[in-house]
Amino acid sequence: MIDSASFAPRKDRPKVVITDYDFGDVAIETEILEAAGAEVIALQAKNQADLFDIAPHCAAMMNQYARIGKETITRMQRCEVIARYGVGVDIVDVDAATERGILVTNVQDYCTEEVADHAISLWLTLARKLPDYDRATHDGIWRWQSGQPVYRLRGRTMGVVSFGKIGQAIALRAQAFGVKVIAYDPFLPANIAASFGAELVSKADLLARSDYILMQAPMTPETRHFLSDAEFAAIKPGAILVNTGRGPTVDNKALYRALTEGHLAAAGLDDPEEEPAKRANWSPADNPIFTLPNVLITPHAAYYSEESIRAARVTAATQVAKVLTGQAPDYTVNAKALAKATT
């Protein structure tokens, strides 16, 4: 059961628009938001135009994959809060929301274990050549040489890009296999990295030293194509890349070149650069990396477990319910900017 007894229901029945969702229904959100006196309107928007008509009337919007940009936000007349299902808010124009006095919230700390487990799973699967062995045995080939060469993990170096809670959880798991962990994170003090047994290094140093690179970078203008042709040229030959961060942080055209030219051994991606869930139409034929046998791709599933998806839904809806009933939300993105704008 969901504890919604703390909400004093509003009498004006504010409209809460769920822009899109892929978890089957919105029963969890509806229970929480109706307890706060809200009316829930669930859509499956794939572009901003789908939101224009409802934007002037909503008191809140919640989004999973659909972008809530300036074109939508400028139409909002009553909106108090925009709530993102998940950590990243690059699909919300936070600056535009702040200008309109709209609070933006997100969901934090709900899938650390899942993403770290997923990253390690992709890494081990590629390092131990499991796809190669699987394909060979299914074709009737029973030879250990089917995956050759396979190298011992212990003593090799893993570079983790972005060393927040998920990066730290990845490091702790990887160290159990005897790898040395180095990390790149320009916003983290070196002593914090050291407390997790990792050495904080420059980007150039990480690229040059890593046998395995595990990306967990958020999507910002600075991290778009964080890895492209120049970076792949600087990576140690034969390295393995795993990206369980945002897809566009890796330039997929450059990645294809690095993989087909033999400089990079393999890649595991939880989302390709085009981020299919955010497109109205998509085909793997749009991206040539889907043709490569040394690439594993999962459908932005690293965050998923039954427990984590429920936590994301409950938390996102609770942030909206709190705002609509005059309570302080738990996770805010632009609260400081809003406070500064009103002083």
N, C-alpha and C positions, 0 to 999 in steps of 0.2 A: 504493500500500500504506500501511497505518497502522502506525506504529511503536508497538508495545505491548510491546516486549521489556523495558522498564524496570519492568514490574509483576511483583512476586513474588506468584503466585496464592495466594489464601486457600484453605484446605482445607475451610472450613465451608459453601462454596457459598452466600454471601449472596444473597438475592433482591433484584433491582433491578426495580422496577415502572415501566414507561413508561406514563403515564396515558393519553396520546393522541398521535396523530401523523397528518400528512396527506401524508407524502412517500413513500408506497407500501409501504415495508418498513422493518425495523429492522436490516438487515444490518450497517450501519456500526457502530451501537451495540453489537450483539451481538459483533462481532469484538473490539472494545476491551474490553468488560466480561467476556467469557468468558476473555480473556487474564489478567484480574485474578482469575479464579476464581469469577465471579458467575454466577448464573442469571438470565436476562432474561425478564420476564413483560410482554408488550405488550397493552395494553387500548385501548379507544376510549371512555373515560369522558366523559360529557357533564354529569354532576352528581356531587356529592361522595358520594352514597349508593353509587355504583358502586365506590368505593374503600374503603368501610368494612370489608369482609371481609378484604381483603388487607393493610390498613394495619398490623395487629398483627405481621405476619410479615416485612415488608420491611426491608431494610437501607438502601435508598435509593429515592427516587422522582424521576422526571424528568417534567416536564410542558411541553406546548406551549401548549394553550389551556385545558385543564381546571383548575379552581380547586382548590388544596390549602389548605383553610381549617382553622380551629380544630377543627371537628367531625371532620375526618380526622386531624389531627395529634395530638389527645388520645388517639386509638386506637393510635397508634404505640408499640410497645414496644421495638423494636430499631433503629429508623431512625437512621442516622448523618448522612445528607445528603439535602437536597432540591435538585435541580438544574433550573434553568429553561432551556429552549431560548430564548435571547434575552436582551435587556438588562433589560426591565421585570420587576419582581417583585410587581406589585400583585395578581396572582392567587395569590400565596403569602402566608399569614399569617405574616410574618417574626417578629412578636412572639411568637406562639404557638410557633413553632419554636425560638426562642431560649429560651423558658421550659422547653422540653423538652430543651434541650441539643443541638439538631439544627442542623448547619451548613447554610446556604443559599448556593448558588452561582448565578452567571448566566454569560452569554456576552457578552463585550464586544469592541468594535472589529472586528466581523466583517462589517458591512454599511454602513459609513460612505459608501463610494463609491456603492453602489446607492441608498441613500435620498436622498442629495444629488442624484444624477442624476434620480431619479424626481420629486423636488420641482421641480427646474428644468424637467423635461419637462411637468409639469402646468401650471406657470406660463406657459411659452411657448405651450403649446397654447391656453390660455384667453386670454392677452394678444393673440395673433395671430388669434383667432377661428376656429381651424381646424375645430372641430365645425360651426360655422355654415356655413362654406364647403363643407365636405364634404356636409352635408345638402342644400344648395342645388344643388350640381353633380349629385348623385345624382338630384335631382328635375328635372334638365334646365335649371337656371337658371345661366347663365354670366355673372355680373356681379360685379365687385369690390365693389359696394355691398352684397352679401349679408351681409358681416360688419361693416358700418359701425355705429358708429365704431371704428376701430382707432387706437391712439395709439403714438407712438414710445416705445421703452423707455428710450433714453439720456436721462439727466437726471432721470428719475423716481426715487422713493424706495421701497426695499424694507425692510420691517420684519421682522426674524427674531426669533421668540419662542423662547427657550432657545438659548443660544449655546455649546453644547458642541462636541464634535468634528464632529457632523453639521451643526449650525448654521454652524460655521466653514467647512465644506466647501461648503455652500450659498452662503455669502457670496463665497467665492473664485470660484465659477462665475458667480454673478450679476454680479459686478463686470466680467467680460469683456464684458457687454452695456451697460456704461456707467451702471448704476444706482448711486445712493448707498445704502449699506447702514447701517441703524440697527438696534440690537438691544436686547431686553429680557431681562435675566437677573440676578435679584437676588443670585445666588451667585457672580458672575464679577467680578473686578477690572476696572476700566475700561481699564487698560493692556493686558490680554490682548485685549480686543475691539479696541482700537486697533491692535494688532499684526497684525490681520487686516483692517485698513482699515475697521472699523466703529465707529460712535459708540454708546456705551452710553447708553440713555435710560430714562425712566420708562415705565410701561405707558400712562399717559394720553398722553404725548408720542408714543409709537409709534403709537397708534391715530389720533391727530389728523394725523400727518404722512405716513403710509404710503399709497402708491398700491397696493402689494401687501403682503399680510401672509402670511408663511410660518411656520406653526406647527410646532414640533418638540418640544413640551413633553411630559415624562413624565407618567404618571398618578399623582397624589397627591391627598389630600383638598383641598389648596390649589388645584390646577389643574383640578379638575372644573368644567366650565362656565366656564372661563377667559374664553371669549367667549360672552356671552348678550345679552339685549335691550339692557342699558345700554351694553355695549361696542359693539354694532353701531350704536347711535344715535350713538356718538362717532366712528365710523370715517368717514374722508373719503368722500363720496358717489362712487360709481363704482369703489370699490376692488375688488380681486380677492383672495380668500382661498384659500390652499392649506394643507391640514393633512396632513402626513405623520408627525405624532406620533400620540398615542392619540386614538381617536374621541371618548370622553366629555369631552375638553377643550373641545369645541365643542357648545353646546346646539343640537341640530338643529331644535327647534321655533322657537327664536329665529332660527336661520339661515334657515329657510323663510320666516319673515316678512320678514327683511331682503332676501331675494332676490326675493320676489314683490311687495314694495312698491317695488322699484326702487332701494333705497339701496345695495345691494351688487350689483356687476355680474355676478359669477360666483364659483363655488367649485369647487375640486378637492380631493377627500377620498380618502385611502387607506383609510379605514375610517369608516363611519358610527358614530353614537353607540352604537347597540345592539351593535356588534361581533359580527356574525353567526356567526363561527367559534366563538364561545364559547356558542352557543345550540344546543339540541337541535333546535329547529324555527325556521325563519325564512323570511320572504317579503318582497320589496321593498315589497309593499303595506302593510307595517307602518310605513313611513317615507315621508311625502309628498315628501321631497326627491328621491326617485327619479323623480318625475313631471316634474321641471324640466329643460328643455333646456340651461340654463346651469350645470348641475352635472355634473362628471365624477367618477365614483367607481370606484376600483380595489379589488380584494378583499384588502386588507392585503398588497399585493404589493411595496411599496416596498423591502423588505429583500431581495427575491429576486433571485438569479442562481444559476446552477448552482454557482459557486464559493462563494458566501456560504452557501447552504443546507448544503453539505457541511461548511464550516467550523463552522457552528453545531452540527451533529450531532456532529462529531468532538470539538469543544471541550466540549460538555455532557457527553458520555460520559466524556471524559478526566478531568473534574473529579471525577466519581463514582469512577472507577477509582483515582484518586490517593487520595481519602479512604479508600476501602475497603482500600487497601494501605499505609496509614500515611504517605502523602506529603502535602505541603502543596499544596492546589489553587491554581490561578492566579488565579481570580476569586471572591472571597467577598463576601457581602452583610452578614453579621452576625458575622464573626469577632471584631471588636473587642468587640462586646456580649457574646459568649460568653466571651471572655477575662476581661472585667470581672466577669462573673457568677461566675467560678470563683476569683477572687482575694479 
